Amino acid sequence: MTGPTLTTDRLLLRPHQLDDFEALLALWMDPVVVRHTIGRPASREETWTRLLRYIGHWQALGFGYWAVTLREDGRYIGAAGFADYHRDIDPPIGAVPEAGWALMPAAHGKGLATEAVDRMHQWAAEATQWDRTCCLLDPENAASVKVARKLGYQPSHDALYREEPTLVMTRTIELLPNVWTGFRVN
């Protein structure tokens, strides 16, 4: 299975492909992007593994990450989706699908993360039987905490992941009015 292509007024969320490698590498090498996520720029090897993991999630689990691109010119601006990483986190999060997103700094502050994450949750409400999702955030990442809250995530508990404080937020999956209008599944 490959992931579906989703659209919003400004974005196209499509399955990742091998040709996305250089754009994904630029994303995960950017110091602004990694400051609150992996903590350091990713190597080519780590990014290649990430790309294969994004593609493989769809094949193995029927859900995964989308490449987030601008509809106007097709430019890759980030990645967003759901995953099951079997993280070694204390306390464990269990088998709850984990939402995540990362956009290039040039896309920050324009509502694009909210638009992408809202659209992927609409897909989850329509295409899965999940009752909830979670997201793991650096408590200092105010922008992502704001996106999560805007889309219905509430703080669940504090945790430790890789010996770093981590905020676990959860959201009930239900069909809610869209934050953004004009959504279509291609």
GUROSE-615778 format. One line per 8 residues: number of its first residue (from 0); their letters; for each residue x, z negated, y of N, C-alpha, C, CB. Coordinates in pm, whole numbers. Atoms other than C-alpha are relative to their C-alpha. Glycine has a CB too. Layout:
// residues N
NUM> a> X:Z:Y:X:Z:Y:X:Z:Y:X:Z:Y  ...
***
This chain:
// residues 186
0> mtgptltt> 85:0:-118:0:0:0:89:0:124:-96:-122:0  -62:9:-132:110:69:352:-103:-57:95:52:140:50  92:61:-95:-39:-106:648:-81:103:75:76:-86:97  81:-90:-79:-317:46:852:59:16:140:-145:-51:8  -36:-20:-140:-260:187:1199:-114:-54:85:29:151:32  99:60:-90:-440:-12:1470:30:44:142:1:-155:-12  -20:-38:-140:-494:84:1832:-73:-97:92:-48:143:24  66:69:-110:-580:-90:2155:6:97:117:70:-139:35
8> drlllrph> -7:-88:-116:-613:54:2502:142:44:31:-61:-69:121  -137:-30:-41:-237:37:2556:100:11:-115:48:-103:94  -95:12:109:-81:-8:2213:-43:75:-126:21:-144:-33  18:-50:136:-42:153:1874:80:-93:-90:46:152:-14  -65:83:100:36:-87:1591:0:80:-128:-73:-141:-18  -12:-85:118:166:114:1298:97:-63:-99:46:143:39  -95:53:98:350:40:976:143:36:40:-31:55:-142  -141:-30:-25:726:15:1013:47:111:-93:87:-126:-19
16> qlddfeal> -64:-103:80:937:302:886:152:-13:18:-49:143:41  -145:13:-5:1308:337:821:57:46:133:63:79:-113  -47:-50:-130:1349:531:1148:-11:-104:111:-78:123:38  12:107:-100:1259:208:1334:123:-90:4:-124:-84:-27  -112:92:13:1592:50:1238:73:-26:132:97:53:-102  -79:20:-123:1783:105:1565:-81:-75:106:47:136:56  84:71:-97:1489:-10:1779:-18:-146:-41:-139:69:13  12:138:51:1442:-317:1558:130:-76:21:-40:1:-149
24> lalwmdpv> -130:63:-23:1814:-389:1582:14:-40:147:115:96:-41  -6:33:-142:1794:-373:1963:-87:-122:31:-45:120:86  89:114:-20:1500:-617:1952:69:-130:-44:-131:20:-78  -55:123:57:1677:-872:1729:143:-29:43:-7:6:-149  -129:30:-62:2007:-846:1916:-16:-48:144:90:124:-4  22:37:-139:1848:-918:2253:3:-152:17:-134:56:49  -12:146:-16:1947:-1267:2377:-129:-68:44:107:-30:100  128:59:-43:1607:-1326:2539:-94:-14:-120:-67:87:111
32> vvrhtigr> 87:2:118:1423:-1243:2215:44:-107:-99:-1:137:-68  -47:92:104:1643:-1453:1988:14:-145:46:133:47:-52  -19:136:-53:1671:-1757:2218:-96:-99:-66:-19:-2:152  99:92:56:1348:-1912:2082:-41:36:-143:-123:-2:88  39:-41:136:1339:-1741:1742:114:-32:-98:-35:152:-4  -106:21:99:1651:-1701:1529:125:-64:60:37:131:-64  -106:75:-65:1887:-1855:1786:129:73:30:31:-113:-81  -120:-80:-24:2153:-1584:1784:-33:145:-32:120:-51:-86
40> pasreetw> 27:-141:33:2168:-1204:1775:15:26:-149:95:91:79  -4:-35:142:2099:-1060:1432:105:109:-23:-138:48:-48  -95:-105:39:2355:-847:1252:-77:123:-47:97:-50:-112  61:-121:56:2289:-494:1131:-56:-29:-140:104:118:-6  43:33:136:2265:-629:776:-128:-84:2:111:-75:-74  120:84:-9:2014:-900:871:-121:80:48:26:-119:96  111:-80:-53:1805:-649:1066:-49:99:-105:43:74:127  40:-90:108:1807:-402:776:-86:-75:-102:126:62:-69
48> trllryig> 77:83:93:1685:-682:547:-138:-31:61:76:-131:-33  128:28:-68:1415:-770:804:-92:122:-8:25:-39:148  80:-122:5:1297:-408:818:-56:21:-141:83:123:44  48:-15:138:1276:-389:438:-104:-106:-34:118:-8:-98  98:107:21:1091:-722:436:-133:37:65:53:-135:56  125:-43:-67:838:-586:689:-72:104:-84:31:57:142  60:-106:82:778:-277:475:-49:-58:-133:101:115:-24  32:55:132:779:-475:149:-119:-94:-1:117:-72:-52
56> hwqalgfg> 117:88:-5:520:-728:262:-127:80:-29:-10:-70:138  120:-82:22:260:-450:274:-10:42:-146:0:125:91  -1:-45:139:363:-323:-68:-37:-112:-97:137:55:-36  17:110:96:365:-663:-238:-123:-85:26:121:-87:4  103:97:-32:104:-866:-52:-124:57:69:58:-105:86  116:-60:-67:-130:-625:128:-14:-41:145:-125:-36:-73  -6:32:-143:-36:-760:472:146:-4:40:-72:-136:31  -138:0:-46:272:-759:688:9:16:150:78:109:-68
64> ywavtlre> -26:-20:-143:419:-668:1024:-20:146:38:143:-44:35  14:-132:-59:339:-373:1244:111:24:101:-137:15:66  -83:-42:-113:571:-182:1474:-95:11:119:76:138:-29  84:-4:-120:425:-234:1822:60:105:93:-7:-141:71  -46:-109:-86:454:84:2029:-100:22:113:20:130:-83  88:-34:-112:316:200:2361:-72:130:-31:81:13:132  78:-122:27:37:454:2325:43:114:91:-149:-27:18  -29:-105:-97:145:641:2638:122:84:-36:21:-60:135
72> dgryigaa> -121:-77:30:489:741:2506:58:-28:-138:104:-28:105  -48:29:134:532:598:2155:121:-90:-7:30:126:-69  -120:84:-3:816:369:2265:-21:-129:-79:39:-33:145  1:123:79:891:85:2021:29:-116:94:105:6:-117  -22:116:-88:849:-245:2206:5:-131:-76:-109:-6:104  -7:125:73:838:-499:1926:-67:6:-136:-60:-108:80  59:15:132:691:-627:1604:-97:-117:2:109:-20:-110  99:108:10:387:-838:1522:-72:14:-134:-103:4:119
80> gfadyhrd> 72:-8:126:206:-930:1206:-10:-134:-69:65:98:-91  17:117:84:153:-1173:923:101:6:-114:-145:-8:-56  -99:5:107:396:-1288:658:-19:-124:-86:141:3:58  -13:115:88:452:-1523:368:148:-8:-33:-90:11:-130  -144:10:14:817:-1625:394:45:-111:-95:62:-22:135  -37:114:88:805:-1929:159:108:-85:68:51:51:-138  -100:73:-79:989:-2118:432:25:-140:-56:-44:-10:146  -37:138:31:1174:-2439:356:-19:-81:128:150:-11:-53
88> idppigav> 37:72:-121:996:-2631:630:-54:-137:-41:-105:79:85  42:137:30:926:-3004:641:-89:-52:113:123:-94:-20  68:-14:128:640:-3070:598:-35:147:-28:-127:-85:-2  32:-138:37:553:-2752:405:-132:47:61:-6:13:-152  125:-56:-54:286:-2518:543:-89:55:-110:31:111:101  82:-49:111:165:-2406:201:-15:151:3:-135:-66:3  24:-144:16:17:-2065:131:-82:58:114:-70:26:-131  74:-48:-116:-120:-2008:481:76:118:61:-21:-113:106
96> peagwalm> -70:-112:-63:-38:-1662:624:51:-40:139:-93:123:11  -68:37:-124:204:-1698:913:1:119:96:145:-47:-29  0:-103:-103:147:-1495:1229:129:-9:80:-123:-14:94  -120:-3:-82:447:-1386:1431:2:123:89:123:-4:-87  -12:-112:-92:538:-1159:1719:129:-14:80:-122:8:95  -118:-4:-85:842:-1055:1921:-1:134:72:133:-18:-84  -2:-122:-81:852:-805:2206:126:4:85:-125:7:90  -116:-19:-88:1138:-661:2408:-31:-61:137:36:152:14
104> paahgkgl> 22:62:-130:1185:-838:2743:-69:89:102:131:-45:56  66:-91:-95:1073:-528:2936:-151:-1:-17:53:142:-18  145:6:27:729:-579:2775:-59:-138:30:-27:37:-145  48:136:-26:704:-949:2866:-80:-6:131:118:-98:6  75:27:-122:454:-1076:3121:-107:102:34:92:-10:112  98:-106:-25:215:-780:3087:-125:-13:-87:63:136:-23  114:18:90:-32:-919:2834:7:79:-128:-125:35:72  -11:-85:118:100:-689:2562:8:-82:-129:122:89:12
112> ateavdrm> -4:85:120:179:-969:2316:-140:-49:-34:96:-120:21  137:46:23:-171:-1110:2359:-85:113:-57:-62:-54:130  76:-115:45:-317:-763:2310:31:34:-146:29:122:89  -40:-31:137:-118:-696:1992:-45:-108:-98:152:18:-8  33:110:91:-173:-1039:1838:-152:-14:-16:59:-133:52  146:3:12:-545:-1033:1917:-47:110:-94:-66:16:139  43:-112:85:-578:-692:1750:33:-26:-146:67:131:46  -34:25:141:-395:-801:1436:-90:-107:-59:148:-41:-13
120> hqwaaeat> 94:100:49:-626:-1103:1411:-138:60:-25:-10:-116:99  125:-70:29:-928:-875:1438:10:69:-136:-31:104:111  -21:-62:130:-783:-680:1146:-12:-105:-111:139:68:-6  4:105:103:-735:-1006:949:-143:-46:-26:86:-120:43  139:44:17:-1096:-1110:1013:-82:102:-77:-64:-26:137  76:-107:64:-1222:-773:890:51:35:-140:3:123:86  -61:-54:122:-980:-700:604:47:-104:-101:114:85:37  -49:100:94:-888:-1032:443:-107:-106:-23:130:-65:53
128> qwdrtccl> 87:114:29:-1053:-1340:299:62:-130:48:-29:-8:-151  -67:121:-49:-826:-1582:486:-95:-86:79:122:36:85  81:89:-83:-986:-1888:635:79:-50:121:-49:-118:-81  -80:40:-116:-693:-1966:865:138:63:-8:11:-153:8  -139:-42:-9:-347:-1862:977:75:-106:78:14:141:67  -82:91:-78:-58:-2051:1128:107:80:73:65:-109:-89  -120:-57:-61:231:-1977:1358:98:-114:22:-33:74:134  -106:97:-18:563:-2156:1387:74:36:128:97:-4:-122
136> ldpenaas> -57:-30:-130:702:-2182:1738:101:-106:41:-108:11:105  -89:92:-68:992:-2335:1921:-85:-69:107:127:74:64  84:69:-100:817:-2605:2129:38:35:143:11:-150:-20  -46:-38:-134:1024:-2483:2428:-42:142:39:150:-13:8  39:-139:-27:885:-2128:2401:-139:3:63:3:85:-130  127:13:-71:613:-2171:2664:-82:129:-3:24:-40:144  74:-127:-2:522:-1800:2672:-74:23:-132:96:118:27  66:-21:130:449:-1778:2297:-104:-107:-28:103:3:-112
144> vkvarklg> 102:104:15:268:-2113:2296:-124:39:80:55:-139:48  113:-44:-83:50:-1973:2577:-79:112:-69:49:46:137  67:-108:74:-25:-1655:2377:-80:-60:-116:103:104:-52  68:60:116:-110:-1863:2069:-126:-76:43:96:-96:-74  117:76:-48:-342:-2096:2264:-111:94:47:40:-94:115  98:-96:-51:-513:-1801:2433:-81:64:-113:70:109:82  64:-66:114:-594:-1659:2090:-56:-99:-102:99:90:-68  71:96:83:-737:-1980:1946:85:-90:-87:-91:71:-86
152> yqpshdal> -87:90:76:-434:-2149:1792:1:-136:67:144:57:-12  -8:139:-47:-425:-2526:1821:118:-68:-68:-133:-76:-30  -110:72:65:-130:-2757:1759:-51:-73:-125:64:-100:98  33:67:124:-141:-2884:1402:93:-119:-21:10:98:-119  -98:108:19:181:-3084:1366:140:49:37:-2:-51:-147  -140:-30:-22:549:-3101:1442:69:3:-136:67:-104:95  -72:-15:126:789:-2995:1170:148:23:29:-58:117:-85  -141:-37:-10:1157:-2932:1103:22:125:-83:94:-116:-48
160> yreeptlv> -37:-122:70:1273:-2582:1013:145:31:37:-96:119:37  -144:-18:-20:1645:-2522:969:56:-107:95:30:140:56  -42:118:-76:1694:-2868:1120:-32:9:149:149:-20:-16  43:-14:-139:1524:-2759:1445:-146:-41:13:21:147:50  141:34:-22:1200:-2900:1591:-84:127:6:-18:-83:131  88:-116:8:916:-2660:1521:-144:-46:18:17:74:-136  142:26:-22:559:-2662:1646:-80:89:-94:-40:24:149  89:-75:89:308:-2560:1379:-138:1:65:-5:-63:-145
168> mtrtiell> 134:-16:-57:-16:-2421:1523:-86:74:-102:4:77:137  90:-66:94:-322:-2313:1321:-120:58:73:-46:-98:-110  116:-69:-57:-620:-2089:1386:-95:33:-114:42:129:78  102:-40:95:-944:-2039:1198:-25:149:18:-132:-82:20  27:-145:-6:-1006:-1674:1110:-151:19:2:64:76:-122  142:-35:-12:-1344:-1557:1226:-9:116:98:-87:-122:47  21:-108:-94:-1482:-1261:1409:-41:-61:134:-108:100:-51  25:51:-134:-1460:-1361:1773:-7:118:96:110:-101:45
176> pnvwtgfr> -6:-108:-98:-1524:-1152:2081:145:32:32:-78:-38:130  -136:-42:-30:-1210:-949:2154:43:-48:137:12:150:-10  -60:26:-130:-979:-1060:2429:14:132:74:138:-71:-15  -18:-135:-55:-916:-688:2483:-111:91:-54:143:58:-36  104:-93:44:-1165:-400:2456:59:130:-47:-100:26:111  -43:-135:40:-1143:-55:2304:79:5:-128:82:60:109  -76:0:123:-1003:-146:1962:-60:101:-97:2:-141:-63  41:-95:102:-1015:121:1697:100:-5:-114:-10:144:57
184> vn> -89:-17:116:-873:147:1346:5:148:-30:-48:-82:-125  -15:-143:33:-734:494:1280:4:19:-148:126:60:64
***
